[in-house]
């Protein structure tokens, strides 16, 4: 009858019925300071993908709750980070100095 379902699993044997993020979208502006800042404060339910854009003139650094400028993933000024990150993963950012203007786009 031409009807088809795609079935995917990850390394942890979790099953994905749909490989695309196509349910909802949420955008958030976040002020990232020299203290680890959660991106965003509340995750989009069912999040499958996240984009983090650094609009500041200085780099920011991404990681877990213990992120620092010494151990975090550096996102250059104007740079964008993009990855498949579920809503149960807490992503933090920290600025080297001052307050950075950061935009977060989540897809579920």
C-alpha positions in Angstrom: 0.0 0.0 0.0 3.1 2.3 0.0 2.8 3.1 3.7 6.2 3.2 5.4 7.6 3.9 8.9 11.3 4.7 9.6 12.7 3.3 12.8 16.0 4.5 14.3 17.8 3.7 17.5 20.8 5.3 19.2 23.8 3.8 21.0 21.7 3.3 24.1 19.0 1.3 22.1 16.5 4.2 22.4 14.0 4.1 19.6 13.2 7.1 17.5 10.0 6.9 15.4 10.8 10.0 13.4 14.4 11.1 12.6 13.4 14.7 12.0 12.6 17.4 14.5 9.2 18.6 13.3 6.9 19.1 16.2 7.8 22.5 17.7 10.4 25.2 17.9 11.4 27.6 20.6 13.8 30.6 20.5 15.3 32.2 23.5 17.7 35.2 24.1 20.0 34.5 27.1 22.5 36.8 28.8 25.5 34.7 29.6 27.8 36.0 32.4 31.0 34.9 34.0 29.0 32.4 36.0 27.8 29.2 34.3 24.4 30.0 32.7 21.9 27.3 31.7 20.9 27.4 28.0 18.0 27.9 28.1 16.6 28.1 31.6 13.9 25.6 30.7 14.3 23.1 27.9 11.7 22.6 25.1 9.9 19.4 25.9 10.9 16.7 23.5 13.9 18.7 22.2 15.9 16.8 19.5 18.2 19.6 18.3 19.7 22.8 19.7 21.5 25.8 18.1 23.5 28.2 20.2 24.6 31.5 18.5 27.1 33.8 20.2 26.2 37.4 19.2 28.9 38.9 21.4 32.3 40.3 20.4 34.1 37.8 22.6 34.0 34.0 22.8 31.8 32.0 25.1 32.4 28.5 26.3 29.9 25.6 26.5 29.8 22.6 28.7 28.1 21.1 31.8 27.3 22.9 35.1 31.0 23.0 35.9 32.0 24.7 32.6 34.9 27.3 32.8 36.8 29.2 30.2 39.6 26.6 30.7 37.5 23.5 30.0 34.6 24.5 27.9 34.0 24.3 24.2 34.9 27.7 22.7 32.3 29.4 20.5 33.9 32.3 18.7 32.3 35.7 18.5 29.5 35.3 15.9 29.9 31.6 16.0 27.1 28.9 16.1 27.1 25.6 17.9 24.6 23.0 16.6 24.0 19.4 17.8 21.4 16.8 18.6 20.8 17.4 22.3 17.8 15.9 24.2 15.7 17.9 26.7 17.2 15.9 29.6 20.7 17.4 28.8 21.6 20.6 30.7 23.9 22.7 28.5 25.6 25.7 30.2 27.7 28.6 28.8 30.1 31.0 30.4 31.5 34.3 29.2 35.2 35.2 29.6 34.3 38.7 30.6 31.2 40.8 31.0 27.8 39.6 29.7 27.4 37.9 26.3 24.3 38.1 24.1 23.4 34.5 23.2 20.5 33.1 21.2 19.2 29.6 21.6 17.0 27.8 19.0 15.5 24.4 20.1 13.7 22.0 17.8 11.4 19.1 18.9 
